[in-house]
Amino acid sequence: MNKITVLYTRIDDRQGFEDYFYGSHLPAAMSTPGLVDIRVSKFQSDEDGLPPVQVMVELLFRSEEELTEGMASDVQTEAVADFGRMLETYGLEVQFLTGTEDILS
């Protein structure tokens, strides 16, 4: 699997972010051509405070070609524009990683 991983390292308005992310942004992104799966991991605070990564989103594709085509699609063009608005609205800091995943089960 080829994937893009988005690490949300700061979210100033967590509730607003989650409401918008699950209600609008994610449903639109799910129609990306070639997308196999989207995985969302939310990490909890502990006694020392917030974790270094609060939310991790993984977009999985079967091949590098499908990833490239999907990310060049109109759906992703709109998702990227929406993402820019989310950065400002919810006080986000993010990191993007592109790579592969080996499933060892």
N, C-alpha and C positions, 0 to 999 in steps of 0.2 A: 504494500500500500504506500502511496505517496500522500503526504499531508502538509497542510499549513497549520501551524500552532500559533495561537494568539494568547499571550500571557498578559493578563491585566494586573499590573503591579500597584496601581492606585485607582481607587474608585471613591470619589468624594461623596456621591449620592448613591449609595448601594441600592436602596429600595427603588428609587426612580430609574436607575440603570436596569435593574432586573425586570421591572414592569415593562419598560420599553423594549428591552432586549428580547424577552420571551413573547411579548404581545405583538411586536411589529418587525423588528430587525431580523430575528431568527426565522420566522415563517417566510419572509421574502427570500432570504439567503438559501433556504432549503430547496428552492427550485433551480439552483445553479446546475447547468448541464454537466453531466459526468460525476456529480457528487454522489458518493456512496453513503456517507454517514456524517453526522455532526455529533461530536461528543462534548459535553460541557461538564467540567469539574469545578466545584465551589469549595474553597478551603476555609476552614474556620479559624477564628482568633483563638489564641490560648492565653495563659496567664502573662506572657511576655508581650502581648499585643497582636497586631495584625501580621499575618504571614507575608513573606516577600512576594508571593503570588496569591492574589485573592480569587481569581477566576482563570481557568484555562479552557480555551475552546480549540477543538481539533476538527478540521475539515478534511475528510478522507476521500481519496480518489484511487482508482485501480492502477493508474499509470501516470507517469510524468506528463505524457501528451494530454491526457484527459484533465489533469490539473491545470496545465497551461491553457487549454481551450476553455475550461470552465471559468478561470480567473479573467479571461479576456471577453467573457460574455456580457451582454447587456445587463443581465441580472447582477453580476458582480460590479459593473460600473455604477449601478444605482446603489448597491450595498456599500461601496467605498465612499460615495458621496454622503450617504446616511451615516456612515461610521465617523466621518469628519465632524458632522453635527453632534454626534454622541460624545466625541472627545471634549468638546467645549461645554456641552450641556451638563454632563455628569462628572466632570473633572477626572478624566481618565489618563493614565499613563500606561502604555502598552509596549510589548516587544513582539515581533513577528519572527517565526522560525519556519523554514521549509526543509523537509527531509523525508525520510522513509521510515516505515514501521515494520518490524519483523514480528510476526505472531508466533509465539513458541508455546503451544499448548499440547 
